[in-house]
Amino acid sequence: MNLHDYDKLSQGRAQGRKEGIALGMAQGRQEGILMTARGLIEIGLSLEQITKVTGLSLEQVTALKEKK
């Protein structure tokens, strides 16, 4: 492996790490939103209120409520 190949490999790994971190953060945010919605369902907020607070669609909130 020459220096050019090593540099390309290092750049690819760095890009992969960056993309992996971004994906993990996005998944974590989404899971947090879902947990919040479940909690709001538990305390009895209306589906419309939950959609406003979380940004989830009415269909998503309804599906969460039905899974209960």
CORMO-V611140 format. One record per residue. N is the residue number from 1. RES is the residue in three letters. PSI is psi in degrees with one decimal (NA if undefined). Layout:
n=N res=RES psi=PSI
n=N res=RES psi=PSI
This chain:
n=1 res=MET psi=127.5
n=2 res=ASN psi=177.0
n=3 res=LEU psi=-38.6
n=4 res=HIS psi=-44.1
n=5 res=ASP psi=-42.0
n=6 res=TYR psi=-41.0
n=7 res=ASP psi=-43.8
n=8 res=LYS psi=-41.9
n=9 res=LEU psi=-43.5
n=10 res=SER psi=-42.0
n=11 res=GLN psi=-41.2
n=12 res=GLY psi=-42.2
n=13 res=ARG psi=-43.4
n=14 res=ALA psi=-42.8
n=15 res=GLN psi=-41.2
n=16 res=GLY psi=-42.3
n=17 res=ARG psi=-44.8
n=18 res=LYS psi=-45.2
n=19 res=GLU psi=-39.2
n=20 res=GLY psi=-42.0
n=21 res=ILE psi=-44.9
n=22 res=ALA psi=-41.9
n=23 res=LEU psi=-44.0
n=24 res=GLY psi=-40.2
n=25 res=MET psi=-42.1
n=26 res=ALA psi=-41.6
n=27 res=GLN psi=-38.8
n=28 res=GLY psi=-41.6
n=29 res=ARG psi=-44.5
n=30 res=GLN psi=-42.7
n=31 res=GLU psi=-37.1
n=32 res=GLY psi=-40.4
n=33 res=ILE psi=-43.0
n=34 res=LEU psi=-39.9
n=35 res=MET psi=-41.2
n=36 res=THR psi=-46.0
n=37 res=ALA psi=-42.6
n=38 res=ARG psi=-41.2
n=39 res=GLY psi=-40.2
n=40 res=LEU psi=-35.0
n=41 res=ILE psi=-44.5
n=42 res=GLU psi=-36.6
n=43 res=ILE psi=-1.3
n=44 res=GLY psi=15.6
n=45 res=LEU psi=153.2
n=46 res=SER psi=157.0
n=47 res=LEU psi=-37.6
n=48 res=GLU psi=-41.3
n=49 res=GLN psi=-41.3
n=50 res=ILE psi=-39.2
n=51 res=THR psi=-37.9
n=52 res=LYS psi=-41.6
n=53 res=VAL psi=-42.0
n=54 res=THR psi=-23.3
n=55 res=GLY psi=1.7
n=56 res=LEU psi=157.4
n=57 res=SER psi=161.6
n=58 res=LEU psi=-37.5
n=59 res=GLU psi=-41.9
n=60 res=GLN psi=-43.1
n=61 res=VAL psi=-40.9
n=62 res=THR psi=-43.2
n=63 res=ALA psi=-40.2
n=64 res=LEU psi=-41.9
n=65 res=LYS psi=-38.6
n=66 res=GLU psi=-25.7
n=67 res=LYS psi=-17.4
n=68 res=LYS psi=NA
